[in-house]
Amino acid sequence: MEKGTEFSGIVENITPPERFGDPSEIEIGNIKSKDTKGNIIELDGQVRKEGTNRAKWVKPLYYIGINGGVFGAPLMAFYFVKGGKAELKTQDEFFFYYE
């Protein structure tokens, strides 16, 4: 297959963004493409996209503040920080290896 070959797949799982900064996820499976002769090829594996993981900084700040003796009510604002949204764009490139 050549670079720029189109493929199709089925969206198998969509996870929405969660509180405390956990990101959303999209998983695509049942991936199919065509070879240079036009034959349909079924590819194993999945494509997985993840949004921005804000939990890397939200959770440590929250737990340090709660356990550090600081009055915890203002730190409850971190509970409402959601993770980033996973997006698939037409210009995204994925690499598949076919043997």
N, C-alpha and C positions, 0 to 999 in steps of 0.2 A: 504494500500500500504506500501511497505517497503522502507527503505533507499536504494538509488541507483537505484530506478525504473526510467526507461527512459520515456521521454515524447516527443511529437512532437507539433509543433506550427507553425504559419505563421507569418513571419516578417511583421508587419503592418505599421511601421513607422521608418524611419531612418532620423535623423537630423544631418547634418554635423556640425563640429566645426565652431564657428563664431569668428569674430574679437573681441577684448577686452576681450578675455579669456573665452567666453561662450562655454561650452563643447558640444560634440556630444551626441546623445541619440539613443538608439535602443529599440523599443517596440515590444514584441511578444504576440500575442493573439491567439484565437481559439486553446487552449491547450487541447491535448488529451493524455490519457495514458491507460494502461491496468491494471485491478485489478488482484488479485491472481488467478482467474479462467480464465483469458484471455479475459474478456469482456472489450470492449472499454468504457472508461469513459470520458465525456466531462467536463472540469473544467472551472469555471468562473474566470475571472480576467485576468491580464496581467503580463508579466515579463518585467521589465524596467531596463536597464543598462545605466549608465551615465559615461562619461569620467571625467577627472580631471577638476574641476572648478577653473580655474585660474582667473576668474573675481573677486574673493574675494579679491585679492590683486592688480590686474591690474587697475580696475576702481577707487578705492579710491586713489591710487597714482597719476593717471592721473588727477582726479578732484581736488585734493589738489594742485598739481603743477600748473594747469591752473588758479585756483581761488586764489592761494597764491601769485600772483604777479611775479612768476618765468617766465622767458622767455619760452614760450610754445612749440617752435619748437622741442627741443629734446624729449619732452614728447609725441610727435606724434608717437614715436616708439612703445608705448604701444598699439596703434591702431592695429598694425600688430601682436600682440601676440594672437595666437589661443588657444582655449580650447583643452583639452585632448580628445583623441579618445575613444569611447566606444567599448569594446571588449567582445565577448562571448568566453569563453574557455571551453574545454571539461571537465575540472576538477571543473568548477563552480557548486555550489550546490544551489538549490532553494527549498524552503519549501512550500508545498501545503497542505491545509487542506480540507478534503473531508468529508461531513456529509451524 
